[in-house]
Amino acid sequence: MEKKAQMQKIIGMVGREKAIDLVMQAYNTEMLTTLLHRLEEGKPNLITKFNRRDQLQDALNRVVEVCELTL
């Protein structure tokens, strides 16, 4: 699902302000998770090996999943 469509779906479920807050929190979590995985000890090649992920898309997916569970 496209990012804008997912955001509209979230807005429809929880409202605009709450949707923005939830997505921002999920995005921050995705960013921190990515950075922490790179810094973990015992994974020396992880810093040089970079798999580009779309953290915003992952955050939107996570919020949509949670919203659908609560309805």
BELNORDA-V704283 format. One record per pair of residues at least 12 apart in sequence whose ideal C-beta (glycine too) atoms are under 7 Angstrom apart, sorted by sequence separation. I is the first residue (numbers start at 1). J is the second residue. D is the distance in whole Angstrom. If there is no record, write none. Layout:
[[I/J/D] [I/J/D]]
This chain:
[[7/19/7] [10/22/7] [10/23/7] [7/23/7] [34/53/7] [34/55/6] [31/55/6] [30/55/4] [27/55/6] [30/58/5] [27/56/6] [30/59/5] [27/59/4] [26/59/4] [23/59/6] [26/62/5] [23/60/6] [26/63/5] [23/63/6] [22/63/5] [3/56/7] [7/60/7] [10/63/6] [14/67/6] [3/57/6] [6/60/4] [10/64/6] [13/67/5] [9/64/6] [3/60/6] [10/67/6] [6/64/6] [13/71/7]]
